[in-house]
Amino acid sequence: MMLPLMLALVVSTTDDPPVKVWLNHDNYFQRGDKARVNVRLADDGYVLVLRADAEGRVRVLFPLDPSNDDFVRGHETIEV
């Protein structure tokens, strides 16, 4: 089970949702398929995407490298 959690600091000035998260394949997966999490912010902000498994372990999906910047421009889609 994949449960993406996201923390974002955004201030929305448009009608778009402040944060949009979606998966590839229209949420339909078969054994062996790779899931991709897509994230888009309405405005500039900072993003942290986490994955929590059934045993309670949490893993950072974005940014992969702690030294990478987690700043994302508004209306820019990132793929995790």
C-alpha positions as CSV (number, residue, x, y, z in Angstrom):
1,M,0.0,0.0,0.0
2,M,1.4,3.4,-0.9
3,L,0.3,6.3,1.1
4,P,1.9,9.6,-0.1
5,L,1.9,12.3,2.5
6,M,2.9,15.8,1.6
7,L,3.7,18.8,3.6
8,A,3.7,22.0,1.6
9,L,3.9,25.7,2.5
10,V,1.7,27.5,-0.1
11,V,-0.5,30.5,-0.3
12,S,-3.0,30.2,-3.1
13,T,-4.2,33.1,-5.1
14,T,-6.0,31.2,-7.9
15,D,-9.0,28.9,-8.2
16,D,-6.7,25.9,-8.6
17,P,-6.4,23.6,-5.5
18,P,-3.3,24.6,-3.5
19,V,-1.8,21.2,-3.9
20,K,-2.7,18.5,-6.4
21,V,-1.4,14.9,-6.0
22,W,-2.1,12.1,-8.5
23,L,-0.7,8.7,-9.5
24,N,0.1,7.3,-13.0
25,H,-2.1,4.6,-14.6
26,D,-5.3,6.2,-13.4
27,N,-4.7,4.5,-10.0
28,Y,-4.9,1.0,-11.6
29,F,-1.9,-1.2,-11.1
30,Q,-0.9,-4.7,-11.9
31,R,1.9,-6.7,-10.2
32,G,5.3,-5.3,-11.2
33,D,3.9,-1.9,-12.3
34,K,5.9,1.1,-11.0
35,A,3.9,3.9,-9.3
36,R,4.8,7.5,-10.0
37,V,3.5,10.2,-7.7
38,N,2.9,13.6,-9.5
39,V,2.6,16.8,-7.5
40,R,1.6,20.3,-8.7
41,L,1.4,23.4,-6.6
42,A,-0.9,26.4,-7.4
43,D,1.9,28.8,-6.2
44,D,5.6,28.6,-5.4
45,G,6.2,26.5,-2.3
46,Y,8.3,23.8,-0.5
47,V,7.4,20.1,-0.9
48,L,8.2,17.0,1.1
49,V,6.7,13.7,-0.2
50,L,6.8,10.6,2.2
51,R,5.8,7.0,1.7
52,A,4.5,5.0,4.7
53,D,4.3,1.2,4.4
54,A,2.0,-1.2,6.3
55,E,4.7,-1.8,8.9
56,G,4.8,1.9,9.8
57,R,8.1,2.6,8.1
58,V,8.4,6.1,6.5
59,R,10.6,6.9,3.6
60,V,11.3,10.2,1.9
61,L,10.4,10.2,-1.8
62,F,11.1,13.8,-2.6
63,P,13.6,15.3,-2.4
64,L,15.7,12.1,-2.7
65,D,19.0,13.8,-1.7
66,P,18.8,15.8,1.6
67,S,21.1,18.5,0.0
68,N,18.6,19.0,-2.9
69,D,16.3,22.0,-2.8
70,D,12.6,21.1,-2.1
71,F,11.4,24.4,-3.6
72,V,8.9,24.0,-6.4
73,R,7.6,26.7,-8.7
74,G,3.8,27.1,-8.9
75,H,2.1,25.3,-11.8
76,E,5.2,23.1,-12.3
77,T,4.6,19.4,-12.1
78,I,7.2,17.2,-10.4
79,E,7.3,13.4,-10.7
80,V,8.5,11.3,-7.8
